[in-house]
Amino acid sequence: MKRKFCTEVQGVNTAVGMLAVGMLLMSVPIINSGSFAKLLVATLIIVVILGLVWFAIARGTYILIDSSQGILRISRFFMSTTLLLRDITNVSSVATFGGVITAVRITGRDKGGKLKKINTMSLQAFRKNEFKEFVDTLRTVNSNIEIPQDIFSK
């Protein structure tokens, strides 16, 4: 059975919208220059960059649990990491961006047996009640995973 946990699109839309406002404010000198060609080029660049950022976050950030193959695949933009479900030891949270965002950290053993800590999606990026479903799915497949109860209150 495969279960995919994706980033909530509404949050991505908000973040990209804030980036769009910031980029438009930075293009004010181009608008004031009166050159339509420069404004058109700047607008096209901004739209392409924001489109790529939106696509990378909304479609390229996810966690896939494949219990039939016994793997957990974590995809962040264009980078992907795979762990065996039986090798996962801990799911915790860690504050990032000065404590504004709380990332889900998965700890597991790599092929060499060393502990590997991977920051996945932020808690805020999970859809409503989906984080609990994610944890329950992990516990179903691997009952030895340590998960602190305070992670649900963050």
For each residue, the residues with C-beta under 8 A, 3 or more apart:
1: 66 67 68
2: 64 65 66 67 68
3: 64 65 67 137
4: 62 63 64 65
5: 62 63 64 65 121 126 130 133 134
6: 58 59 61 62 127
7: 11 12 57 58 61 62 121 125
8: 11 12 125 126 127
9: 12 13 58
10: 13 14
11: 7 8 14 15 124 125
12: 7 8 9 15 16 54 57 58
13: 9 10 16 17 54
14: 10 11 17 18
15: 11 12 18 19 57
16: 12 13 19 20 50 53 54 57
17: 13 14 20 21
18: 14 15 21 22
19: 15 16 22 23 50 53
20: 16 17 23 24 46 50
21: 17 18 24 25
22: 18 19 25 26
23: 19 20 26 27 46 49 50
24: 20 21 27 28 46
25: 21 22 28
26: 22 23
27: 23 24 30 31 39 42 43 46
28: 24 25 31 32
29: 32 33
30: 27 33 35 38 39 42
31: 27 28 39
32: 28 29
33: 29 30 38 39
34:
35: 30 38 39
36: 39 40
37: 40 41
38: 30 33 35 41 42
39: 27 30 31 33 35 36 42 43
40: 36 37 43 44
41: 37 38 44 45
42: 27 30 38 39 45 46
43: 27 39 40 46 47
44: 40 41 47 48
45: 41 42 48 49
46: 20 23 24 27 42 43 49 50
47: 43 44 50 51
48: 44 45 51 52
49: 23 45 46 52 53
50: 16 19 20 23 46 47 53 54
51: 47 48 54 55
52: 48 49 55 56
53: 16 19 49 50 56 57
54: 12 13 16 50 51 57 58
55: 51 52 58 59 60
56: 52 53 59 60 61 77 78
57: 7 12 15 16 53 54 60 61 77
58: 6 7 9 12 54 55 61
59: 6 55 56
60: 55 56 57 75 76 77 78
61: 6 7 56 57 58 75 76 77 121 125
62: 4 5 6 7 75 121
63: 4 5 72 73 74 75 120 121 134
64: 2 3 4 5 71 72 73 74 75
65: 2 3 4 5 71 72 85 134 137 138 141
66: 1 2 69 70 71 72 73
67: 1 2 3 70 85 137 140 141
68: 1 2
69: 66
70: 66 67 84 85 86 141
71: 64 65 66 82 83 84 85
72: 63 64 65 66 82 83 84 85 88 106 108 138
73: 63 64 66 80 81 82
74: 63 64 80 81 82 83 106 118 120
75: 60 61 62 63 64 79 80
76: 60 61 79 80 120 121
77: 56 57 60 61
78: 56 60
79: 75 76
80: 73 74 75 76
81: 73 74 118
82: 71 72 73 74
83: 71 72 74 87 88 106 108 110 116 118
84: 70 71 72 87 88 108
85: 65 67 70 71 72 88 138 141 142
86: 70 142
87: 83 84 108 109 110
88: 72 83 84 85 91 106 107 108 138 142 145
89: 107 108 109 115 144 145 146
90: 105 106 107 145 146 147
91: 88 104 105 106 107 135 138 145 146 147 151
92: 104 105 107 147 148 151
93: 102 103 104 105 123 151 154
94: 102 103 105 119
95: 98 99 101 102 103
96: 99 100 101 102 103 119 122
97: 100 101
98: 95
99: 95 96
100: 96 97
101: 95 96 97 122 124
102: 93 94 95 96 122 123 124 154
103: 93 94 95 96 119 120 121 122 123
104: 91 92 93 119 120 121 122 123 131
105: 90 91 92 93 94 117 118 119 120
106: 72 74 83 88 90 91 117 118 120
107: 88 89 90 91 92 115 116 117 118
108: 72 83 84 87 88 89 115 116 118
109: 87 89 113 114 115 116
110: 83 87 113 114 116
111:
112:
113: 109 110
114: 109 110
115: 89 107 108 109
116: 83 107 108 109 110
117: 105 106 107
118: 74 81 83 105 106 107 108
119: 94 96 103 104 105
120: 63 74 76 103 104 105 106
121: 5 7 61 62 63 76 103 104 125 126
122: 96 101 102 103 104 125 126
123: 93 102 103 104 126 131 151 154
124: 11 101 102
125: 7 8 11 61 121 122
126: 5 8 121 122 123 130 131 134
127: 6 8 130
128:
129: 132 133
130: 5 126 127 133 134
131: 104 123 126 134 135 152
132: 129 135 136 152
133: 5 129 130 136 137
134: 5 63 65 126 130 131 137 138
135: 91 131 132 138 139 147 151
136: 132 133 139 140
137: 3 65 67 133 134 140 141
138: 65 72 85 88 91 134 135 141 142 145 147
139: 135 136 142 143 145 147
140: 67 136 137 143
141: 65 67 70 85 137 138
142: 85 86 88 138 139 145
143: 139 140
144: 89
145: 88 89 90 91 138 139 142
146: 89 90 91
147: 90 91 92 135 138 139 151
148: 92 151
149: 152
150: 153 154
151: 91 92 93 123 135 147 148 154
152: 131 132 149
153: 150
154: 93 102 123 150 151
